[in-house]
Amino acid sequence: MIQGVVIKKLKVIPDERGRLMEILRSDDELFTKFGQVYMTTAYPGVVKGWHYHKKQADHFSVVCGMIKLVLYDSREDSSTQGEINEIFLGEHNPLLVKIPPLVMHGFKCISPKEAICINVPTELYNYSQPDEFRVDPHRNDIPYDWGRKDG
């Protein structure tokens, strides 16, 4: 696992009315601080990535559909430099994934329906100076192919 990445298995509590799932609590070991909460979605087969942040850590959870979250450690001072992690999360695998600053990340919707991802970053989005740096998902020097892998 890439240095600084933390995965928390989420507990779904169903009853006859529906279900409840806590995602992130301020008493979780992986909690640092709160910036904001937002939702992003992807349609089936769409890739959203690559990007990274210099200051902010992200906390991804998928509440509808499924995604393949891919992380790439390009940090020169990291013991896991060059490592790639694929994490499948969503309805069939409820997880919270903490992505540290400077770790490149992106995701692909792998479900037959739209995937809905909730992110709780540690920083507020700064509209005038965003802490978001993008890399083309398909034309880059990251050794990763977003294509489906059978077998």
C-alpha positions as CSV (number, residue, x, y, z in Angstrom):
1,M,0.0,0.0,0.0
2,I,1.2,3.5,-0.8
3,Q,2.7,5.3,2.2
4,G,0.1,7.4,3.9
5,V,-2.9,5.8,2.3
6,V,-5.4,4.4,4.8
7,I,-8.5,2.2,4.1
8,K,-11.3,1.9,6.5
9,K,-14.0,-0.8,6.0
10,L,-17.4,0.8,6.4
11,K,-20.2,-0.8,8.3
12,V,-23.7,-0.8,6.7
13,I,-26.5,-1.1,9.2
14,P,-29.7,-2.2,7.4
15,D,-33.2,-2.4,8.8
16,E,-36.7,-2.6,7.4
17,R,-36.7,1.2,6.8
18,G,-33.5,1.3,4.8
19,R,-29.8,1.5,5.8
20,L,-27.3,3.7,7.5
21,M,-23.6,3.9,6.9
22,E,-21.2,6.1,8.8
23,I,-18.4,7.3,6.6
24,L,-16.0,9.5,8.5
25,R,-16.1,10.4,12.2
26,S,-14.0,13.0,14.0
27,D,-12.8,10.3,16.4
28,D,-11.5,8.0,13.6
29,E,-7.7,7.4,13.7
30,L,-7.5,8.5,10.1
31,F,-9.3,11.9,10.7
32,T,-7.1,14.9,10.5
33,K,-9.4,17.9,10.0
34,F,-12.5,19.0,8.1
35,G,-12.5,21.2,5.1
36,Q,-15.8,20.5,3.3
37,V,-17.9,17.7,1.9
38,Y,-18.8,17.4,-1.7
39,M,-20.2,14.9,-4.2
40,T,-18.8,14.0,-7.6
41,T,-20.2,11.5,-10.0
42,A,-19.1,9.5,-13.1
43,Y,-21.1,7.8,-15.7
44,P,-20.3,4.2,-16.7
45,G,-16.8,3.8,-18.2
46,V,-15.8,7.4,-17.5
47,V,-12.3,8.1,-16.1
48,K,-11.9,11.1,-13.8
49,G,-8.2,11.8,-13.2
50,W,-5.3,12.1,-12.8
51,H,-4.9,14.9,-10.2
52,Y,-3.2,15.6,-7.0
53,H,-3.1,18.2,-4.2
54,K,-0.1,19.8,-2.5
55,K,-1.9,20.5,0.9
56,Q,-5.1,18.6,1.0
57,A,-5.8,15.0,1.9
58,D,-9.0,13.4,0.4
59,H,-11.3,10.9,2.0
60,F,-13.2,9.0,-0.8
61,S,-16.3,6.9,-0.3
62,V,-18.8,5.7,-2.9
63,V,-22.4,5.5,-1.9
64,C,-23.9,4.5,-5.3
65,G,-22.4,2.3,-8.0
66,M,-18.8,1.1,-8.1
67,I,-15.5,2.7,-9.0
68,K,-11.9,1.6,-9.5
69,L,-9.8,4.2,-7.6
70,V,-6.2,4.2,-8.8
71,L,-3.4,5.8,-6.8
72,Y,0.1,6.5,-8.0
73,D,2.9,7.6,-5.7
74,S,5.2,10.0,-7.6
75,R,6.7,11.5,-4.4
76,E,10.5,11.4,-4.6
77,D,10.9,11.1,-0.9
78,S,8.5,8.3,-0.4
79,S,9.4,4.7,0.4
80,T,6.6,3.6,-2.0
81,Q,7.6,5.9,-4.9
82,G,6.4,4.5,-8.2
83,E,3.8,2.2,-6.6
84,I,0.3,1.9,-8.0
85,N,-2.7,0.8,-6.0
86,E,-6.1,-0.2,-7.4
87,I,-8.9,-0.1,-4.9
88,F,-12.5,-1.1,-5.8
89,L,-15.1,0.6,-3.7
90,G,-18.8,1.3,-3.7
91,E,-22.0,-0.5,-3.0
92,H,-20.5,-4.0,-3.1
93,N,-17.4,-2.9,-1.1
94,P,-18.1,0.0,1.2
95,L,-14.8,1.6,2.1
96,L,-13.4,5.0,3.1
97,V,-10.0,5.7,1.4
98,K,-7.7,8.4,2.8
99,I,-5.5,9.8,0.0
100,P,-2.5,11.9,1.3
101,P,-1.3,15.0,-0.4
102,L,0.9,14.6,-3.5
103,V,-0.4,11.2,-4.3
104,M,-1.8,11.2,-7.8
105,H,-5.3,9.7,-8.0
106,G,-8.2,9.2,-10.4
107,F,-11.1,6.9,-10.7
108,K,-13.2,5.0,-13.3
109,C,-16.9,4.2,-13.0
110,I,-17.0,0.4,-13.4
111,S,-20.7,-0.1,-12.6
112,P,-23.5,-0.2,-15.2
113,K,-25.0,2.9,-13.5
114,E,-23.6,6.3,-12.5
115,A,-21.3,6.1,-9.5
116,I,-21.7,8.7,-6.7
117,C,-18.5,9.5,-4.7
118,I,-18.5,11.5,-1.5
119,N,-15.3,13.3,-0.7
120,V,-14.4,14.9,2.6
121,P,-11.1,16.8,1.9
122,T,-9.1,18.4,4.7
123,E,-9.1,21.8,3.1
124,L,-11.7,24.2,1.7
125,Y,-11.7,24.6,-2.1
126,N,-10.0,27.9,-2.9
127,Y,-11.7,29.2,-6.1
128,S,-8.9,31.7,-6.8
129,Q,-6.0,29.4,-6.1
130,P,-7.1,25.8,-6.3
131,D,-4.9,23.2,-4.6
132,E,-5.6,20.9,-7.6
133,F,-3.1,19.9,-10.2
134,R,-4.3,17.9,-13.2
135,V,-2.6,15.4,-15.5
136,D,-4.3,14.0,-18.7
137,P,-5.8,10.5,-17.8
138,H,-4.4,8.8,-20.9
139,R,-1.4,10.8,-22.1
140,N,1.2,11.0,-19.3
141,D,4.2,9.2,-17.9
142,I,2.2,7.3,-15.3
143,P,2.7,3.5,-16.0
144,Y,-1.1,2.7,-15.9
145,D,-3.7,1.6,-18.4
146,W,-7.3,2.5,-17.5
147,G,-8.6,-0.4,-19.7
148,R,-10.6,-3.3,-18.2
149,K,-8.4,-6.2,-17.0
150,D,-10.1,-9.6,-17.4
151,G,-8.6,-12.5,-15.5
